[in-house]
Amino acid sequence: MTQIKPAELARVVCPPARSSQADPGGIPWPEASALGLTFALGLAVGTVSLKLRKRRE
Protein backbone atom coordinates (compact mmCIF):
# COMPACT_ATOMS: atom_id res chain seq x y z
CA MET A 1 0.00 0.00 0.00
CA THR A 2 1.40 3.39 -1.00
CA GLN A 3 1.60 6.09 1.62
CA ILE A 4 1.30 9.75 0.60
CA LYS A 5 3.05 12.24 2.82
CA PRO A 6 1.17 15.40 3.75
CA ALA A 7 3.89 17.55 2.15
CA GLU A 8 3.44 15.76 -1.20
CA LEU A 9 -0.32 16.19 -1.04
CA ALA A 10 0.06 19.88 -0.17
CA ARG A 11 2.31 20.42 -3.23
CA VAL A 12 -0.37 18.96 -5.50
CA VAL A 13 -3.34 20.73 -3.91
CA CYS A 14 -1.63 24.11 -3.37
CA PRO A 15 1.35 24.40 -5.72
CA PRO A 16 4.07 26.80 -4.58
CA ALA A 17 3.80 30.35 -5.96
CA ARG A 18 5.96 31.22 -8.91
CA SER A 19 8.40 34.10 -8.65
CA SER A 20 6.61 35.92 -11.52
CA GLN A 21 3.40 35.91 -9.51
CA ALA A 22 4.91 37.69 -6.52
CA ASP A 23 2.59 40.68 -7.08
CA PRO A 24 -0.62 40.03 -5.13
CA GLY A 25 -2.64 41.72 -7.86
CA GLY A 26 -5.53 43.49 -6.24
CA ILE A 27 -8.12 45.42 -8.22
CA PRO A 28 -7.11 46.58 -11.72
CA TRP A 29 -6.98 50.34 -12.38
CA PRO A 30 -9.89 50.46 -14.85
CA GLU A 31 -12.18 48.67 -12.43
CA ALA A 32 -11.06 50.85 -9.53
CA SER A 33 -11.67 54.02 -11.51
CA ALA A 34 -15.12 52.80 -12.60
CA LEU A 35 -15.96 52.02 -8.99
CA GLY A 36 -14.77 55.44 -7.84
CA LEU A 37 -16.71 57.20 -10.59
CA THR A 38 -19.88 55.30 -9.67
CA PHE A 39 -19.43 56.23 -6.02
CA ALA A 40 -18.89 59.92 -6.88
CA LEU A 41 -21.94 59.98 -9.15
CA GLY A 42 -24.01 58.39 -6.39
CA LEU A 43 -22.93 61.11 -3.97
CA ALA A 44 -23.77 63.81 -6.52
CA VAL A 45 -27.21 62.37 -7.26
CA GLY A 46 -27.92 62.03 -3.54
CA THR A 47 -26.91 65.64 -2.88
CA VAL A 48 -29.11 66.96 -5.70
CA SER A 49 -31.99 64.80 -4.51
CA LEU A 50 -31.73 66.17 -0.95
CA LYS A 51 -31.60 69.76 -2.20
CA LEU A 52 -34.70 69.24 -4.34
CA ARG A 53 -36.53 67.59 -1.46
CA LYS A 54 -35.72 70.52 0.87
CA ARG A 55 -37.01 73.03 -1.73
CA ARG A 56 -40.38 71.27 -1.94
CA GLU A 57 -40.95 71.50 1.81
N, CA, C and O atoms as CSV, one atom per row, in Angstrom:
chain,resi,resn,atom,element,x,y,z
A,1,MET,N,N,0.843,-1.170,0.000
A,1,MET,CA,C,0.000,0.000,0.000
A,1,MET,C,C,0.895,1.244,0.000
A,1,MET,O,O,1.849,1.334,0.774
A,2,THR,N,N,0.579,2.188,-0.867
A,2,THR,CA,C,1.398,3.393,-1.004
A,2,THR,C,C,0.935,4.457,-0.014
A,2,THR,O,O,-0.256,4.745,0.105
A,3,GLN,N,N,1.880,5.016,0.673
A,3,GLN,CA,C,1.596,6.091,1.622
A,3,GLN,C,C,1.926,7.437,0.963
A,3,GLN,O,O,2.968,7.578,0.324
A,4,ILE,N,N,1.049,8.404,1.118
A,4,ILE,CA,C,1.296,9.751,0.602
A,4,ILE,C,C,1.569,10.657,1.791
A,4,ILE,O,O,0.778,10.734,2.730
A,5,LYS,N,N,2.689,11.330,1.733
A,5,LYS,CA,C,3.050,12.239,2.819
A,5,LYS,C,C,2.238,13.527,2.696
A,5,LYS,O,O,1.896,13.936,1.587
A,6,PRO,N,N,1.931,14.157,3.799
A,6,PRO,CA,C,1.169,15.403,3.752
A,6,PRO,C,C,1.849,16.496,2.922
A,6,PRO,O,O,1.169,17.295,2.279
A,7,ALA,N,N,3.168,16.534,2.931
A,7,ALA,CA,C,3.888,17.547,2.150
A,7,ALA,C,C,3.680,17.324,0.652
A,7,ALA,O,O,3.534,18.288,-0.099
A,8,GLU,N,N,3.666,16.059,0.210
A,8,GLU,CA,C,3.438,15.756,-1.205
A,8,GLU,C,C,2.021,16.139,-1.617
A,8,GLU,O,O,1.809,16.693,-2.696
A,9,LEU,N,N,1.072,15.846,-0.768
A,9,LEU,CA,C,-0.315,16.194,-1.040
A,9,LEU,C,C,-0.491,17.708,-1.094
A,9,LEU,O,O,-1.217,18.220,-1.947
A,10,ALA,N,N,0.166,18.419,-0.194
A,10,ALA,CA,C,0.064,19.878,-0.171
A,10,ALA,C,C,0.645,20.489,-1.438
A,10,ALA,O,O,0.123,21.490,-1.928
A,11,ARG,N,N,1.717,19.907,-1.980
A,11,ARG,CA,C,2.310,20.419,-3.225
A,11,ARG,C,C,1.367,20.257,-4.406
A,11,ARG,O,O,1.367,21.086,-5.316
A,12,VAL,N,N,0.564,19.200,-4.402
A,12,VAL,CA,C,-0.372,18.959,-5.499
A,12,VAL,C,C,-1.601,19.852,-5.359
A,12,VAL,O,O,-2.070,20.434,-6.337
A,13,VAL,N,N,-2.114,19.954,-4.144
A,13,VAL,CA,C,-3.335,20.733,-3.914
A,13,VAL,C,C,-3.056,22.227,-3.997
A,13,VAL,O,O,-3.809,22.956,-4.642
A,14,CYS,N,N,-2.006,22.688,-3.367
A,14,CYS,CA,C,-1.627,24.109,-3.366
A,14,CYS,C,C,-0.196,24.227,-3.867
A,14,CYS,O,O,0.742,24.234,-3.069
A,15,PRO,N,N,-0.018,24.319,-5.193
A,15,PRO,CA,C,1.346,24.403,-5.716
A,15,PRO,C,C,2.032,25.674,-5.235
A,15,PRO,O,O,1.380,26.698,-5.031
A,16,PRO,N,N,3.346,25.611,-5.055
A,16,PRO,CA,C,4.067,26.800,-4.582
A,16,PRO,C,C,3.958,27.932,-5.597
A,16,PRO,O,O,3.897,27.692,-6.803
A,17,ALA,N,N,3.933,29.171,-5.099
A,17,ALA,CA,C,3.797,30.349,-5.962
A,17,ALA,C,C,5.049,30.511,-6.806
A,17,ALA,O,O,6.168,30.249,-6.364
A,18,ARG,N,N,4.824,30.947,-8.022
A,18,ARG,CA,C,5.960,31.220,-8.912
A,18,ARG,C,C,6.519,32.585,-8.588
A,18,ARG,O,O,5.824,33.428,-8.020
A,19,SER,N,N,7.768,32.810,-8.944
A,19,SER,CA,C,8.400,34.096,-8.653
A,19,SER,C,C,7.787,35.212,-9.499
A,19,SER,O,O,7.817,36.371,-9.086
A,20,SER,N,N,7.229,34.892,-10.677
A,20,SER,CA,C,6.614,35.922,-11.515
A,20,SER,C,C,5.266,36.353,-10.966
A,20,SER,O,O,4.757,37.406,-11.348
A,21,GLN,N,N,4.684,35.573,-10.091
A,21,GLN,CA,C,3.397,35.910,-9.506
A,21,GLN,C,C,3.564,36.467,-8.095
A,21,GLN,O,O,2.693,36.277,-7.247
A,22,ALA,N,N,4.664,37.144,-7.844
A,22,ALA,CA,C,4.910,37.689,-6.519
A,22,ALA,C,C,3.974,38.852,-6.225
A,22,ALA,O,O,3.664,39.107,-5.061
A,23,ASP,N,N,3.513,39.569,-7.259
A,23,ASP,CA,C,2.590,40.681,-7.081
A,23,ASP,C,C,1.227,40.133,-6.691
A,23,ASP,O,O,0.675,39.304,-7.413
A,24,PRO,N,N,0.666,40.576,-5.560
A,24,PRO,CA,C,-0.616,40.032,-5.131
A,24,PRO,C,C,-1.777,40.399,-6.047
A,24,PRO,O,O,-2.845,39.792,-5.958
A,25,GLY,N,N,-1.590,41.369,-6.915
A,25,GLY,CA,C,-2.642,41.719,-7.856
A,25,GLY,C,C,-3.506,42.827,-7.328
A,25,GLY,O,O,-3.170,44.002,-7.473
A,26,GLY,N,N,-4.609,42.476,-6.719
A,26,GLY,CA,C,-5.526,43.493,-6.241
A,26,GLY,C,C,-6.531,43.834,-7.334
A,26,GLY,O,O,-6.766,43.035,-8.240
A,27,ILE,N,N,-7.114,45.005,-7.248
A,27,ILE,CA,C,-8.119,45.421,-8.221
A,27,ILE,C,C,-7.433,46.200,-9.345
A,27,ILE,O,O,-6.631,47.094,-9.072
A,28,PRO,N,N,-7.734,45.874,-10.593
A,28,PRO,CA,C,-7.113,46.583,-11.715
A,28,PRO,C,C,-7.548,48.050,-11.752
A,28,PRO,O,O,-8.625,48.396,-11.266
A,29,TRP,N,N,-6.705,48.907,-12.329
A,29,TRP,CA,C,-6.983,50.344,-12.375
A,29,TRP,C,C,-8.292,50.685,-13.078
A,29,TRP,O,O,-9.035,51.519,-12.563
A,30,PRO,N,N,-8.614,50.094,-14.211
A,30,PRO,CA,C,-9.889,50.460,-14.855
A,30,PRO,C,C,-11.103,50.150,-13.978
A,30,PRO,O,O,-12.053,50.932,-13.925
A,31,GLU,N,N,-11.067,49.020,-13.299
A,31,GLU,CA,C,-12.183,48.675,-12.428
A,31,GLU,C,C,-12.238,49.593,-11.210
A,31,GLU,O,O,-13.322,49.969,-10.765
A,32,ALA,N,N,-11.089,49.949,-10.677
A,32,ALA,CA,C,-11.062,50.850,-9.526
A,32,ALA,C,C,-11.576,52.229,-9.906
A,32,ALA,O,O,-12.314,52.851,-9.142
A,33,SER,N,N,-11.192,52.709,-11.081
A,33,SER,CA,C,-11.669,54.022,-11.505
A,33,SER,C,C,-13.164,53.997,-11.783
A,33,SER,O,O,-13.859,54.964,-11.469
A,34,ALA,N,N,-13.677,52.919,-12.362
A,34,ALA,CA,C,-15.121,52.804,-12.602
A,34,ALA,C,C,-15.872,52.762,-11.278
A,34,ALA,O,O,-16.944,53.354,-11.154
A,35,LEU,N,N,-15.329,52.081,-10.310
A,35,LEU,CA,C,-15.962,52.016,-8.988
A,35,LEU,C,C,-15.956,53.389,-8.325
A,35,LEU,O,O,-16.962,53.794,-7.742
A,36,GLY,N,N,-14.853,54.099,-8.406
A,36,GLY,CA,C,-14.766,55.440,-7.836
A,36,GLY,C,C,-15.709,56.417,-8.514
A,36,GLY,O,O,-16.339,57.240,-7.850
A,37,LEU,N,N,-15.809,56.330,-9.843
A,37,LEU,CA,C,-16.713,57.197,-10.590
A,37,LEU,C,C,-18.162,56.920,-10.216
A,37,LEU,O,O,-18.950,57.853,-10.058
A,38,THR,N,N,-18.518,55.661,-10.075
A,38,THR,CA,C,-19.877,55.297,-9.674
A,38,THR,C,C,-20.186,55.824,-8.277
A,38,THR,O,O,-21.288,56.313,-8.027
A,39,PHE,N,N,-19.237,55.728,-7.384
A,39,PHE,CA,C,-19.431,56.231,-6.025
A,39,PHE,C,C,-19.624,57.747,-6.038
A,39,PHE,O,O,-20.519,58.265,-5.370
A,40,ALA,N,N,-18.780,58.467,-6.805
A,40,ALA,CA,C,-18.887,59.923,-6.880
A,40,ALA,C,C,-20.213,60.348,-7.502
A,40,ALA,O,O,-20.835,61.302,-7.035
A,41,LEU,N,N,-20.650,59.658,-8.538
A,41,LEU,CA,C,-21.939,59.979,-9.149
A,41,LEU,C,C,-23.087,59.720,-8.177
A,41,LEU,O,O,-24.054,60.481,-8.149
A,42,GLY,N,N,-22.992,58.676,-7.397
A,42,GLY,CA,C,-24.015,58.392,-6.392
A,42,GLY,C,C,-24.088,59.485,-5.339
A,42,GLY,O,O,-25.178,59.862,-4.910
A,43,LEU,N,N,-22.933,59.997,-4.920
A,43,LEU,CA,C,-22.931,61.109,-3.969
A,43,LEU,C,C,-23.549,62.358,-4.578
A,43,LEU,O,O,-24.304,63.069,-3.915
A,44,ALA,N,N,-23.227,62.627,-5.850
A,44,ALA,CA,C,-23.772,63.813,-6.520
A,44,ALA,C,C,-25.286,63.708,-6.672
A,44,ALA,O,O,-26.003,64.672,-6.405
A,45,VAL,N,N,-25.767,62.570,-7.091
A,45,VAL,CA,C,-27.215,62.374,-7.260
A,45,VAL,C,C,-27.915,62.483,-5.909
A,45,VAL,O,O,-28.991,63.074,-5.825
A,46,GLY,N,N,-27.338,61.937,-4.871
A,46,GLY,CA,C,-27.921,62.034,-3.540
A,46,GLY,C,C,-27.981,63.464,-3.039
A,46,GLY,O,O,-28.971,63.864,-2.426
A,47,THR,N,N,-26.937,64.238,-3.289
A,47,THR,CA,C,-26.908,65.637,-2.875
A,47,THR,C,C,-27.984,66.439,-3.596
A,47,THR,O,O,-28.705,67.217,-2.971
A,48,VAL,N,N,-28.094,66.252,-4.912
A,48,VAL,CA,C,-29.112,66.957,-5.696
A,48,VAL,C,C,-30.501,66.546,-5.232
A,48,VAL,O,O,-31.390,67.390,-5.124
A,49,SER,N,N,-30.696,65.285,-4.963
A,49,SER,CA,C,-31.992,64.798,-4.507
A,49,SER,C,C,-32.380,65.429,-3.168
A,49,SER,O,O,-33.536,65.809,-2.979
A,50,LEU,N,N,-31.438,65.543,-2.248
A,50,LEU,CA,C,-31.734,66.165,-0.952
A,50,LEU,C,C,-32.056,67.646,-1.101
A,50,LEU,O,O,-32.949,68.158,-0.426
A,51,LYS,N,N,-31.329,68.340,-1.984
A,51,LYS,CA,C,-31.604,69.760,-2.204
A,51,LYS,C,C,-33.000,69.962,-2.790
A,51,LYS,O,O,-33.718,70.872,-2.376
A,52,LEU,N,N,-33.389,69.121,-3.748
A,52,LEU,CA,C,-34.700,69.241,-4.341
A,52,LEU,C,C,-35.793,68.923,-3.320
A,52,LEU,O,O,-36.846,69.560,-3.318
A,53,ARG,N,N,-35.551,67.964,-2.474
A,53,ARG,CA,C,-36.528,67.590,-1.455
A,53,ARG,C,C,-36.725,68.722,-0.450
A,53,ARG,O,O,-37.847,68.974,-0.010
A,54,LYS,N,N,-35.631,69.408,-0.083
A,54,LYS,CA,C,-35.723,70.517,0.866
A,54,LYS,C,C,-36.463,71.698,0.249
A,54,LYS,O,O,-37.175,72.406,0.960
A,55,ARG,N,N,-36.316,71.930,-1.054
A,55,ARG,CA,C,-37.009,73.029,-1.728
A,55,ARG,C,C,-38.523,72.810,-1.723
A,55,ARG,O,O,-39.292,73.761,-1.585
A,56,ARG,N,N,-38.940,71.568,-1.873
A,56,ARG,CA,C,-40.376,71.269,-1.939
A,56,ARG,C,C,-41.061,71.505,-0.601
A,56,ARG,O,O,-42.256,71.798,-0.563
A,57,GLU,N,N,-40.337,71.385,0.472
A,57,GLU,CA,C,-40.950,71.504,1.812
A,57,GLU,C,C,-41.103,72.903,2.235
A,57,GLU,O,O,-41.599,73.166,3.331
